[in-house]
Amino acid sequence: MENFALFESALKATVAVARFCLETASVACIVFGLFRTLVLGLELSRRPQGQDFPFNQIRLRFGTWLALALEFQLGADILATTVAPTFEELGKLALIAVIRTFLNYFLSRELKLEEVSEPAKSPLTRPDNG
């Protein structure tokens, strides 16, 4: 029984570290994506007068980073459910995972529609599409 308690403690510590890493990666994706999107917005705002401002391209860039961040958050939630001590916490985390999954699905779908509708004009097709 003592070995089981030791194993459970080690598992909780490992999950906590892995969860922290996934959540940190998620925050880093959002911050880096925001920076890259702002840079793209500045580049596109310097285009010659008379050309439409490609707002959808900027949304597409940031949406891609948000989708990646959601994947990391979903992974962190899945890890959290492995050591959740109560059914109430399991239920809350499962609900959060479902909501995030739906958000990610619809965001990905919208991004694909945007890419199809504006592939030729998109600066996202550049080799440095960060």
N, CA, C and O atoms as a MOPAC input file, in Angstrom:
PM7 MOZYME 1SCF
protein

 N      0.82100 1    -1.19100 1     0.00000 1
 C      0.00000 1     0.00000 1     0.00000 1
 C      0.86300 1     1.25200 1     0.00000 1
 O      0.50700 1     2.26900 1    -0.59600 1
 N      1.99000 1     1.16500 1     0.66800 1
 C      2.90300 1     2.31100 1     0.71000 1
 C      3.47400 1     2.59800 1    -0.67700 1
 O      3.64800 1     3.75600 1    -1.05800 1
 N      3.76700 1     1.52900 1    -1.43200 1
 C      4.27700 1     1.70900 1    -2.79200 1
 C      3.24200 1     2.37000 1    -3.69300 1
 O      3.58200 1     3.18500 1    -4.55000 1
 N      1.97600 1     2.01200 1    -3.49300 1
 C      0.91400 1     2.61500 1    -4.29700 1
 C      0.81400 1     4.11100 1    -4.02200 1
 O      0.65100 1     4.90100 1    -4.95200 1
 N      0.90800 1     4.50100 1    -2.77600 1
 C      0.84200 1     5.92500 1    -2.41500 1
 C      2.03000 1     6.67400 1    -3.01100 1
 O      1.88800 1     7.80700 1    -3.47000 1
 N      3.18900 1     6.04300 1    -3.00100 1
 C      4.38100 1     6.66000 1    -3.58700 1
 C      4.21300 1     6.81600 1    -5.10000 1
 O      4.55000 1     7.85500 1    -5.66800 1
 N      3.68700 1     5.76900 1    -5.74400 1
 C      3.44500 1     5.82700 1    -7.18400 1
 C      2.42000 1     6.90800 1    -7.51800 1
 O      2.59800 1     7.66100 1    -8.47500 1
 N      1.35300 1     6.98200 1    -6.73500 1
 C      0.31600 1     7.99000 1    -6.97000 1
 C      0.88100 1     9.39500 1    -6.81400 1
 O      0.55400 1    10.29100 1    -7.59300 1
 N      1.71300 1     9.58400 1    -5.82700 1
 C      2.34000 1    10.88900 1    -5.60300 1
 C      3.25600 1    11.26100 1    -6.76700 1
 O      3.25300 1    12.40400 1    -7.22400 1
 N      4.03700 1    10.29800 1    -7.24200 1
 C      4.93400 1    10.54700 1    -8.37300 1
 C      4.13400 1    10.84800 1    -9.64200 1
 O      4.51300 1    11.71600 1   -10.42800 1
 N      3.02800 1    10.12800 1    -9.83700 1
 C      2.18300 1    10.36300 1   -11.00600 1
 C      1.58000 1    11.76500 1   -10.96800 1
 O      1.55700 1    12.45900 1   -11.98400 1
 N      1.09500 1    12.18000 1    -9.81100 1
 C      0.51600 1    13.51800 1    -9.67800 1
 C      1.56100 1    14.59700 1    -9.95400 1
 O      1.26600 1    15.59900 1   -10.60600 1
 N      2.77200 1    14.39400 1    -9.46200 1
 C      3.83400 1    15.37500 1    -9.69400 1
 C      4.20100 1    15.43500 1   -11.17700 1
 O      4.39200 1    16.51800 1   -11.72900 1
 N      4.29700 1    14.27900 1   -11.81400 1
 C      4.62800 1    14.22700 1   -13.23900 1
 C      3.54300 1    14.89400 1   -14.08000 1
 O      3.84000 1    15.65300 1   -15.00200 1
 N      2.29800 1    14.60600 1   -13.75900 1
 C      1.18000 1    15.21200 1   -14.48900 1
 C      1.16300 1    16.71800 1   -14.28000 1
 O      0.89100 1    17.47000 1   -15.21700 1
 N      1.44800 1    17.16600 1   -13.06600 1
 C      1.46300 1    18.60800 1   -12.78900 1
 C      2.52800 1    19.31300 1   -13.62400 1
 O      2.28500 1    20.39300 1   -14.16200 1
 N      3.70100 1    18.70600 1   -13.73200 1
 C      4.77900 1    19.30300 1   -14.52700 1
 C      4.40700 1    19.30300 1   -16.01400 1
 O      4.57900 1    20.30900 1   -16.70200 1
 N      3.90000 1    18.17700 1   -16.49700 1
 C      3.51900 1    18.09100 1   -17.91100 1
 C      2.39000 1    19.06900 1   -18.22800 1
 O      2.38800 1    19.71100 1   -19.27900 1
 N      1.44300 1    19.17400 1   -17.31800 1
 C      0.32400 1    20.10800 1   -17.51800 1
 C      0.82800 1    21.55300 1   -17.55000 1
 O      0.39200 1    22.35000 1   -18.38000 1
 N      1.73600 1    21.88000 1   -16.65400 1
 C      2.31900 1    23.22300 1   -16.64200 1
 C      3.03000 1    23.50700 1   -17.96500 1
 O      2.90600 1    24.60000 1   -18.51800 1
 N      3.77400 1    22.52300 1   -18.46900 1
 C      4.47900 1    22.70100 1   -19.74800 1
 C      3.49900 1    22.92100 1   -20.89900 1
 O      3.72200 1    23.78500 1   -21.74800 1
 N      2.41800 1    22.14700 1   -20.93100 1
 C      1.42300 1    22.31100 1   -21.99600 1
 C      0.72400 1    23.66400 1   -21.90700 1
 O      0.49700 1    24.31700 1   -22.92600 1
 N      0.38300 1    24.08100 1   -20.69500 1
 C     -0.27100 1    25.38400 1   -20.53700 1
 C      0.68200 1    26.52200 1   -20.88700 1
 O      0.26200 1    27.53300 1   -21.45000 1
 N      1.96000 1    26.36200 1   -20.55800 1
 C      2.96200 1    27.36600 1   -20.92200 1
 C      3.10900 1    27.44200 1   -22.44200 1
 O      3.21000 1    28.52900 1   -23.01000 1
 N      3.12000 1    26.28100 1   -23.09100 1
 C      3.20300 1    26.25900 1   -24.55600 1
 C      1.98600 1    26.94400 1   -25.17300 1
 O      2.10600 1    27.63500 1   -26.18400 1
 N      0.83500 1    26.75600 1   -24.57400 1
 C     -0.38000 1    27.40300 1   -25.06900 1
 C     -0.28200 1    28.91900 1   -24.96800 1
 O     -0.60800 1    29.63200 1   -25.91600 1
 N      0.16400 1    29.40300 1   -23.82800 1
 C      0.32500 1    30.85300 1   -23.64800 1
 C      1.37400 1    31.38800 1   -24.62200 1
 O      1.19500 1    32.45400 1   -25.21000 1
 N      2.46800 1    30.64300 1   -24.78900 1
 C      3.51900 1    31.07300 1   -25.71500 1
 C      2.98200 1    31.16000 1   -27.14800 1
 O      3.33200 1    32.08200 1   -27.88400 1
 N      2.14100 1    30.21100 1   -27.54200 1
 C      1.54400 1    30.25400 1   -28.88600 1
 C      0.69400 1    31.50500 1   -29.06600 1
 O      0.74800 1    32.15300 1   -30.11100 1
 N     -0.08000 1    31.83700 1   -28.06000 1
 C     -0.94200 1    33.01700 1   -28.16800 1
 C     -0.10800 1    34.28800 1   -28.23800 1
 O     -0.36900 1    35.15600 1   -29.07100 1
 N      0.89000 1    34.40400 1   -27.37300 1
 C      1.72400 1    35.61000 1   -27.36000 1
 C      2.51900 1    35.72400 1   -28.65700 1
 O      2.56100 1    36.79500 1   -29.26400 1
 N      3.15200 1    34.62800 1   -29.09000 1
 C      3.92800 1    34.65500 1   -30.32400 1
 C      3.01700 1    34.91500 1   -31.51900 1
 O      3.36400 1    35.68400 1   -32.41600 1
 N      1.85200 1    34.27200 1   -31.52700 1
 C      0.89800 1    34.48700 1   -32.60700 1
 C      0.40800 1    35.92000 1   -32.66200 1
 O      0.22500 1    36.47800 1   -33.74400 1
 N      0.19400 1    36.51900 1   -31.49700 1
 C     -0.21100 1    37.92500 1   -31.45100 1
 C      0.88400 1    38.80600 1   -32.04000 1
 O      0.60300 1    39.70900 1   -32.82800 1
 N      2.12800 1    38.54400 1   -31.66000 1
 C      3.25300 1    39.31400 1   -32.18600 1
 C      3.34200 1    39.17800 1   -33.70400 1
 O      3.46300 1    40.17600 1   -34.41400 1
 N      3.28100 1    37.93800 1   -34.20100 1
 C      3.37700 1    37.70600 1   -35.65100 1
 C      2.20600 1    38.35300 1   -36.39200 1
 O      2.37300 1    38.87200 1   -37.49600 1
 N      1.03200 1    38.31900 1   -35.78400 1
 C     -0.14500 1    38.92100 1   -36.40800 1
 C     -0.02900 1    40.43700 1   -36.44700 1
 O     -0.40300 1    41.06700 1   -37.43700 1
 N      0.48500 1    41.01900 1   -35.37700 1
 C      0.68800 1    42.47100 1   -35.37100 1
 C      1.70200 1    42.88600 1   -36.43100 1
 O      1.51400 1    43.89600 1   -37.10900 1
 N      2.76900 1    42.11500 1   -36.57700 1
 C      3.77100 1    42.39900 1   -37.60800 1
 C      3.12700 1    42.31400 1   -38.99200 1
 O      3.35300 1    43.17600 1   -39.84100 1
 N      2.32500 1    41.27400 1   -39.21500 1
 C      1.63400 1    41.14300 1   -40.49900 1
 C      0.70100 1    42.32700 1   -40.73100 1
 O      0.64500 1    42.86700 1   -41.83600 1
 N     -0.02300 1    42.72900 1   -39.70600 1
 C     -0.92200 1    43.87400 1   -39.83300 1
 C     -0.18600 1    45.14200 1   -40.19900 1
 O     -0.65700 1    45.92400 1   -41.02400 1
 N      0.97900 1    45.35000 1   -39.58400 1
 C      1.78100 1    46.53000 1   -39.92200 1
 C      2.28500 1    46.46300 1   -41.35900 1
 O      2.26000 1    47.46400 1   -42.07400 1
 N      2.74200 1    45.28500 1   -41.78200 1
 C      3.20900 1    45.12300 1   -43.16300 1
 C      2.08200 1    45.40400 1   -44.15300 1
 O      2.28500 1    46.08900 1   -45.15500 1
 N      0.90800 1    44.87900 1   -43.87000 1
 C     -0.21400 1    45.04400 1   -44.79000 1
 C     -0.77800 1    46.45600 1   -44.76200 1
 O     -1.36600 1    46.90300 1   -45.74700 1
 N     -0.61200 1    47.16400 1   -43.65600 1
 C     -1.12700 1    48.53600 1   -43.58300 1
 C     -0.27200 1    49.50100 1   -44.40100 1
 O     -0.70300 1    50.61900 1   -44.68500 1
 N      0.91900 1    49.08400 1   -44.77900 1
 C      1.81000 1    49.93400 1   -45.57600 1
 C      1.62700 1    49.71400 1   -47.07100 1
 O      2.42400 1    50.20000 1   -47.87300 1
 N      0.59800 1    48.99500 1   -47.44100 1
 C      0.32500 1    48.76100 1   -48.86500 1
 C     -0.13800 1    50.05500 1   -49.50600 1
 O     -0.60400 1    50.96400 1   -48.81900 1
 N     -0.00900 1    50.13800 1   -50.82100 1
 C     -0.43400 1    51.35900 1   -51.52300 1
 C     -1.91300 1    51.66900 1   -51.29000 1
 O     -2.73400 1    50.77500 1   -51.08400 1
 N     -2.22200 1    52.95500 1   -51.33100 1
 C     -3.61100 1    53.40200 1   -51.17400 1
 C     -4.47500 1    52.80000 1   -52.27700 1
 O     -3.99300 1    52.52100 1   -53.37500 1
 N     -5.72500 1    52.60700 1   -51.97900 1
 C     -6.64200 1    52.08300 1   -52.97600 1
 C     -6.82900 1    50.58000 1   -52.90400 1
 O     -7.79100 1    50.05300 1   -53.46200 1
 N     -5.92900 1    49.87900 1   -52.22800 1
 C     -6.08800 1    48.43900 1   -52.07600 1
 C     -6.85300 1    48.16900 1   -50.78500 1
 O     -6.64500 1    48.83600 1   -49.77100 1
 N     -7.73600 1    47.18500 1   -50.84000 1
 C     -8.49700 1    46.82700 1   -49.64900 1
 C     -7.57300 1    46.24600 1   -48.59000 1
 O     -6.62500 1    45.52300 1   -48.89700 1
 N     -7.86700 1    46.57600 1   -47.33800 1
 C     -7.09100 1    46.01400 1   -46.23400 1
 C     -7.57100 1    44.58200 1   -45.99900 1
 O     -8.75600 1    44.36400 1   -45.74700 1
 N     -6.66700 1    43.60500 1   -46.07700 1
 C     -7.06000 1    42.19300 1   -45.99000 1
 C     -7.25900 1    41.73000 1   -44.53700 1
 O     -6.45000 1    40.97500 1   -43.99800 1
 N     -8.33400 1    42.19100 1   -43.92900 1
 C     -8.61600 1    41.84400 1   -42.53800 1
 C     -8.71900 1    40.33400 1   -42.33500 1
 O     -8.26600 1    39.81500 1   -41.31500 1
 N     -9.31100 1    39.62700 1   -43.29700 1
 C     -9.47000 1    38.17600 1   -43.15800 1
 C     -8.13100 1    37.45200 1   -43.10700 1
 O     -8.00500 1    36.43000 1   -42.43200 1
 N     -7.13900 1    37.96500 1   -43.80700 1
 C     -5.81000 1    37.34300 1   -43.75800 1
 C     -5.21200 1    37.47100 1   -42.36100 1
 O     -4.54400 1    36.55800 1   -41.87700 1
 N     -5.45400 1    38.59700 1   -41.72600 1
 C     -4.94900 1    38.79900 1   -40.36800 1
 C     -5.68200 1    37.86900 1   -39.40700 1
 O     -5.06300 1    37.25600 1   -38.53700 1
 N     -6.99200 1    37.76500 1   -39.56400 1
 C     -7.77600 1    36.84100 1   -38.73200 1
 C     -7.30000 1    35.40900 1   -38.92300 1
 O     -7.20300 1    34.64500 1   -37.96200 1
 N     -7.00600 1    35.05000 1   -40.16500 1
 C     -6.54500 1    33.70600 1   -40.47300 1
 C     -5.22000 1    33.41500 1   -39.77800 1
 O     -5.03200 1    32.33500 1   -39.21900 1
 N     -4.31200 1    34.36900 1   -39.81300 1
 C     -3.00800 1    34.18800 1   -39.16900 1
 C     -3.18600 1    33.95900 1   -37.66900 1
 O     -2.65100 1    32.99800 1   -37.11600 1
 N     -3.93900 1    34.84400 1   -37.01400 1
 C     -4.10400 1    34.72200 1   -35.56600 1
 C     -4.93200 1    33.48500 1   -35.21300 1
 O     -4.67000 1    32.82600 1   -34.20700 1
 N     -5.92200 1    33.17400 1   -36.03400 1
 C     -6.73800 1    31.99000 1   -35.79000 1
 C     -5.93900 1    30.70300 1   -35.82200 1
 O     -6.22600 1    29.77000 1   -35.07200 1
 N     -4.94200 1    30.64700 1   -36.68200 1
 C     -4.07200 1    29.47100 1   -36.74700 1
 C     -3.32300 1    29.28300 1   -35.43600 1
 O     -3.20900 1    28.16500 1   -34.93300 1
 N     -2.81500 1    30.37600 1   -34.88600 1
 C     -2.11000 1    30.30100 1   -33.60400 1
 C     -3.06100 1    29.94500 1   -32.46400 1
 O     -2.69200 1    29.19800 1   -31.55800 1
 N     -4.27900 1    30.47500 1   -32.50700 1
 C     -5.26100 1    30.14000 1   -31.47600 1
 C     -5.63200 1    28.66200 1   -31.52500 1
 O     -5.81000 1    28.03100 1   -30.48200 1
 N     -5.75000 1    28.10700 1   -32.72900 1
 C     -6.06400 1    26.68400 1   -32.86300 1
 C     -4.95500 1    25.82900 1   -32.25400 1
 O     -5.23700 1    24.83600 1   -31.58400 1
 N     -3.71100 1    26.20300 1   -32.47900 1
 C     -2.59500 1    25.47100 1   -31.88800 1
 C     -2.61700 1    25.58800 1   -30.36500 1
 O     -2.38000 1    24.60600 1   -29.66100 1
 N     -2.89800 1    26.78200 1   -29.85900 1
 C     -2.97700 1    26.98200 1   -28.41200 1
 C     -4.09300 1    26.13600 1   -27.80300 1
 O     -3.92800 1    25.58400 1   -26.71500 1
 N     -5.22200 1    26.03000 1   -28.49200 1
 C     -6.32000 1    25.19800 1   -27.99900 1
 C     -5.92500 1    23.72800 1   -27.92800 1
 O     -6.35000 1    23.01800 1   -27.01700 1
 N     -5.12600 1    23.26800 1   -28.86800 1
 C     -4.65700 1    21.87900 1   -28.82900 1
 C     -3.82100 1    21.62100 1   -27.58100 1
 O     -3.98500 1    20.59700 1   -26.91900 1
 N     -2.92900 1    22.54600 1   -27.26400 1
 C     -2.11800 1    22.39800 1   -26.05200 1
 C     -2.99300 1    22.43100 1   -24.79700 1
 O     -2.77200 1    21.65600 1   -23.86700 1
 N     -3.98200 1    23.32100 1   -24.76600 1
 C     -4.87900 1    23.40100 1   -23.61500 1
 C     -5.69600 1    22.12100 1   -23.46100 1
 O     -5.91800 1    21.65600 1   -22.34300 1
 N     -6.13500 1    21.56100 1   -24.56300 1
 C     -6.89300 1    20.31900 1   -24.50700 1
 C     -6.02200 1    19.18600 1   -23.96400 1
 O     -6.49000 1    18.36300 1   -23.17700 1
 N     -4.77000 1    19.14600 1   -24.37900 1
 C     -3.84500 1    18.15100 1   -23.83700 1
 C     -3.65900 1    18.30400 1   -22.34000 1
 O     -3.60700 1    17.31200 1   -21.61400 1
 N     -3.55800 1    19.54000 1   -21.87300 1
 C     -3.42600 1    19.79300 1   -20.43700 1
 C     -4.67400 1    19.33000 1   -19.69300 1
 O     -4.56900 1    18.78200 1   -18.59600 1
 N     -5.84100 1    19.54200 1   -20.27000 1
 C     -7.08500 1    19.09900 1   -19.63400 1
 C     -7.16700 1    17.57900 1   -19.56900 1
 O     -7.61900 1    17.01800 1   -18.57100 1
 N     -6.73600 1    16.92400 1   -20.62300 1
 C     -6.75000 1    15.45900 1   -20.62700 1
 C     -5.83700 1    14.92500 1   -19.53200 1
 O     -6.19700 1    13.98200 1   -18.82800 1
 N     -4.66400 1    15.51900 1   -19.38600 1
 C     -3.76800 1    15.09900 1   -18.30600 1
 C     -4.40000 1    15.32800 1   -16.94000 1
 O     -4.26500 1    14.49700 1   -16.04200 1
 N     -5.08000 1    16.44100 1   -16.78500 1
 C     -5.69100 1    16.75400 1   -15.49500 1
 C     -6.74200 1    15.71600 1   -15.11200 1
 O     -6.91500 1    15.42200 1   -13.92900 1
 N     -7.43700 1    15.16500 1   -16.08700 1
 C     -8.46900 1    14.17500 1   -15.76700 1
 C     -7.87600 1    12.86000 1   -15.28800 1
 O     -8.57600 1    12.06700 1   -14.65700 1
 N     -6.61800 1    12.61300 1   -15.56800 1
 C     -6.01800 1    11.34500 1   -15.14200 1
 C     -5.78700 1    11.28300 1   -13.64400 1
 O     -5.68500 1    10.19300 1   -13.08200 1
 N     -5.70400 1    12.42100 1   -12.99500 1
 C     -5.45200 1    12.42000 1   -11.55000 1
 C     -6.51600 1    13.18600 1   -10.77300 1
 O     -6.31500 1    13.48800 1    -9.59700 1
 N     -7.65200 1    13.50800 1   -11.40800 1
 C     -8.71000 1    14.25700 1   -10.72100 1
 C     -9.29700 1    13.38500 1    -9.61200 1
 O     -9.71300 1    12.25500 1    -9.87000 1
 N     -9.33400 1    13.89200 1    -8.39900 1
 C     -9.76500 1    13.06600 1    -7.27300 1
 C    -11.28200 1    12.88000 1    -7.13500 1
 O    -11.71200 1    11.95000 1    -6.45300 1
 N    -12.09500 1    13.72200 1    -7.75100 1
 C    -13.54300 1    13.59900 1    -7.56700 1
 C    -14.25200 1    13.53400 1    -8.91300 1
 O    -13.73500 1    13.98200 1    -9.93700 1
 N    -15.45400 1    12.96100 1    -8.87900 1
 C    -16.26400 1    12.91400 1   -10.09200 1
 C    -16.68800 1    14.30900 1   -10.51900 1
 O    -16.86500 1    14.56700 1   -11.71000 1
 N    -16.85100 1    15.20300 1    -9.56800 1
 C    -17.21200 1    16.58300 1    -9.89900 1
 C    -16.11800 1    17.23600 1   -10.74000 1
 O    -16.41000 1    17.89000 1   -11.74100 1
 N    -14.85900 1    17.06200 1   -10.33700 1
 C    -13.74900 1    17.62300 1   -11.11000 1
 C    -13.64100 1    16.95300 1   -12.47200 1
 O    -13.37700 1    17.61400 1   -13.47600 1
 N    -13.84600 1    15.63600 1   -12.50500 1
 C    -13.82300 1    14.93900 1   -13.79400 1
 C    -14.90000 1    15.48700 1   -14.72000 1
 O    -14.65500 1    15.69100 1   -15.90900 1
 N    -16.07700 1    15.72300 1   -14.18700 1
 C    -17.17100 1    16.27000 1   -14.98700 1
 C    -16.85800 1    17.65600 1   -15.51100 1
 O    -17.11400 1    17.95700 1   -16.67700 1
 N    -16.30100 1    18.50700 1   -14.64700 1
 C    -15.94100 1    19.86700 1   -15.06600 1
 C    -14.88700 1    19.83300 1   -16.16600 1
 O    -15.00700 1    20.53600 1   -17.16900 1
 N    -13.85900 1    19.01600 1   -15.97900 1
 C    -12.79600 1    18.94700 1   -16.97200 1
 C    -13.28700 1    18.33800 1   -18.28200 1
 O    -12.86500 1    18.75400 1   -19.36000 1
 N    -14.17100 1    17.36100 1   -18.18900 1
 C    -14.73100 1    16.77700 1   -19.41000 1
 C    -15.55000 1    17.81500 1   -20.17100 1
 O    -15.47800 1    17.88800 1   -21.39700 1
 N    -16.32100 1    18.60900 1   -19.45000 1
 C    -17.11100 1    19.65600 1   -20.09100 1
 C    -16.20600 1    20.68800 1   -20.75900 1
 O    -16.47200 1    21.11600 1   -21.88200 1
 N    -15.14200 1    21.08600 1   -20.07200 1
 C    -14.18300 1    22.03200 1   -20.65000 1
 C    -13.54500 1    21.43700 1   -21.90500 1
 O    -13.38100 1    22.12600 1   -22.91100 1
 N    -13.18700 1    20.16000 1   -21.84100 1
 C    -12.57100 1    19.51500 1   -23.00600 1
 C    -13.53900 1    19.48000 1   -24.18700 1
 O    -13.13000 1    19.69900 1   -25.32700 1
 N    -14.80600 1    19.20900 1   -23.92900 1
 C    -15.79900 1    19.17600 1   -25.01000 1
 C    -15.96700 1    20.56200 1   -25.61800 1
 O    -16.00000 1    20.70900 1   -26.84000 1
 N    -16.07200 1    21.57800 1   -24.76800 1
 C    -16.22600 1    22.95000 1   -25.26400 1
 C    -15.02400 1    23.34400 1   -26.10900 1
 O    -15.18200 1    23.90000 1   -27.19600 1
 N    -13.82300 1    23.05700 1   -25.61400 1
 C    -12.61900 1    23.40300 1   -26.37200 1
 C    -12.54600 1    22.63300 1   -27.68300 1
 O    -12.10700 1    23.17600 1   -28.69700 1
 N    -12.96800 1    21.38400 1   -27.67100 1
 C    -12.95300 1    20.59500 1   -28.89600 1
 C    -13.88900 1    21.20200 1   -29.94300 1
 O    -13.52600 1    21.31500 1   -31.11300 1
 N    -15.08900 1    21.59100 1   -29.51800 1
 C    -16.02000 1    22.22400 1   -30.45500 1
 C    -15.48500 1    23.55900 1   -30.95600 1
 O    -15.57800 1    23.85700 1   -32.14600 1
 N    -14.92800 1    24.36000 1   -30.06000 1
 C    -14.35200 1    25.63400 1   -30.48400 1
 C    -13.24600 1    25.41800 1   -31.50700 1
 O    -13.17500 1    26.11500 1   -32.51900 1
 N    -12.39100 1    24.45100 1   -31.23200 1
 C    -11.29100 1    24.16900 1   -32.14600 1
 C    -11.81800 1    23.66000 1   -33.48800 1
 O    -11.29500 1    24.02800 1   -34.54000 1
 N    -12.83700 1    22.82800 1   -33.45500 1
 C    -13.41400 1    22.30700 1   -34.69900 1
 C    -13.95100 1    23.44600 1   -35.56300 1
 O    -13.63400 1    23.53200 1   -36.74900 1
 N    -14.75800 1    24.31300 1   -34.97300 1
 C    -15.35200 1    25.39700 1   -35.75400 1
 C    -14.31500 1    26.42100 1   -36.18900 1
 O    -14.41600 1    26.97900 1   -37.28200 1
 N    -13.32100 1    26.67200 1   -35.35000 1
 C    -12.24400 1    27.57800 1   -35.74100 1
 C    -11.46800 1    26.99900 1   -36.91700 1
 O    -11.16500 1    27.71700 1   -37.87000 1
 N    -11.14600 1    25.71700 1   -36.86300 1
 C    -10.42200 1    25.07400 1   -37.96800 1
 C    -11.24100 1    25.10000 1   -39.24800 1
 O    -10.70100 1    25.32800 1   -40.33000 1
 N    -12.53100 1    24.87100 1   -39.12800 1
 C    -13.40500 1    24.90300 1   -40.30100 1
 C    -13.43300 1    26.29100 1   -40.93100 1
 O    -13.37000 1    26.43000 1   -42.15300 1
 N    -13.52700 1    27.31400 1   -40.08900 1
 C    -13.53600 1    28.68400 1   -40.60100 1
 C    -12.20300 1    29.03200 1   -41.25600 1
 O    -12.17400 1    29.70400 1   -42.28700 1
 N    -11.10800 1    28.58000 1   -40.66600 1
 C     -9.79400 1    28.84300 1   -41.25200 1
 C     -9.66500 1    28.19300 1   -42.62500 1
 O     -9.11500 1    28.80000 1   -43.54400 1
 N    -10.16200 1    26.97300 1   -42.77400 1
 C    -10.10100 1    26.30300 1   -44.07700 1
 C    -10.92900 1    27.04900 1   -45.11500 1
 O    -10.50400 1    27.19200 1   -46.26200 1
 N    -12.10700 1    27.52400 1   -44.72200 1
 C    -12.94100 1    28.29000 1   -45.65200 1
 C    -12.24800 1    29.57300 1   -46.08200 1
 O    -12.31800 1    29.95200 1   -47.25100 1
 N    -11.58300 1    30.24300 1   -45.15400 1
 C    -10.86100 1    31.47400 1   -45.48200 1
 C     -9.70500 1    31.18400 1   -46.43300 1
 O     -9.47100 1    31.94100 1   -47.37600 1
 N     -8.98100 1    30.09100 1   -46.18900 1
 C     -7.85300 1    29.74600 1   -47.05300 1
 C     -8.32000 1    29.43500 1   -48.46800 1
 O     -7.64600 1    29.79700 1   -49.43300 1
 N     -9.45200 1    28.77700 1   -48.60500 1
 C     -9.97900 1    28.43600 1   -49.92200 1
 C    -10.45800 1    29.68400 1   -50.65000 1
 O    -10.27300 1    29.80400 1   -51.86100 1
 N    -11.07300 1    30.61500 1   -49.92100 1
 C    -11.63500 1    31.79200 1   -50.57900 1
 C    -10.58800 1    32.82600 1   -50.97600 1
 O    -10.82400 1    33.60500 1   -51.90000 1
 N     -9.44200 1    32.85500 1   -50.30500 1
 C     -8.43100 1    33.86300 1   -50.62300 1
 C     -7.02000 1    33.28200 1   -50.70400 1
 O     -6.11200 1    33.84600 1   -50.09400 1
 N     -6.79000 1    32.18100 1   -51.42700 1
 C     -5.44500 1    31.59400 1   -51.43200 1
 C     -4.41000 1    32.41700 1   -52.17300 1
 O     -3.25400 1    32.47600 1   -51.75500 1
 N     -4.80300 1    33.05100 1   -53.26500 1
 C     -3.82100 1    33.77100 1   -54.08400 1
 C     -3.37300 1    35.06100 1   -53.42400 1
 O     -2.21900 1    35.46100 1   -53.57700 1
 N     -4.25600 1    35.71600 1   -52.69700 1
 C     -3.92900 1    37.00200 1   -52.09100 1
 C     -3.24500 1    36.86600 1   -50.74000 1
 O     -2.74400 1    37.85400 1   -50.20500 1
 N     -3.21500 1    35.68900 1   -50.19000 1
 C     -2.79900 1    35.50700 1   -48.81200 1
 C     -1.29100 1    35.56800 1   -48.62800 1
 O     -0.55700 1    34.86000 1   -49.31700 1
 N     -0.81100 1    36.41500 1   -47.69700 1
 C      0.60800 1    36.38600 1   -47.36200 1
 C      0.94700 1    35.15100 1   -46.54500 1
 O      2.11600 1    34.90900 1   -46.24300 1
 N     -0.06300 1    34.36600 1   -46.18200 1
 C      0.18100 1    33.15900 1   -45.41100 1
 C      0.80400 1    32.06500 1   -46.26000 1
 O      1.28200 1    31.06400 1   -45.72600 1
 N      0.80700 1    32.24200 1   -47.56900 1
 C      1.40900 1    31.24300 1   -48.44300 1
 C      2.90100 1    31.47700 1   -48.63100 1
 O      3.58200 1    30.70400 1   -49.30500 1
 N      3.40100 1    32.55900 1   -48.02400 1
 C      4.83800 1    32.81200 1   -48.10300 1
 C      5.59400 1    31.72400 1   -47.34100 1
 O      5.03200 1    31.10400 1   -46.43900 1
 N      6.86400 1    31.48300 1   -47.69200 1
 C      7.63800 1    30.48600 1   -46.95600 1
 C      7.73400 1    30.81300 1   -45.46900 1
 O      7.77600 1    29.89600 1   -44.64800 1
 N      7.77000 1    32.07800 1   -45.10500 1
 C      7.86100 1    32.47900 1   -43.70400 1
 C      6.45800 1    32.75900 1   -43.18300 1
 O      6.12000 1    33.90100 1   -42.86800 1
 N      5.64100 1    31.70800 1   -43.09300 1
 C      4.26000 1    31.93400 1   -42.70000 1
 C      4.02200 1    31.78100 1   -41.21600 1
 O      2.86900 1    31.76400 1   -40.78600 1
 N      5.09000 1    31.66700 1   -40.40000 1
 C      5.06800 1    31.63000 1   -38.96000 1
 C      3.78100 1    31.54600 1   -38.34800 1
 O      3.68200 1    31.51000 1   -37.12100 1

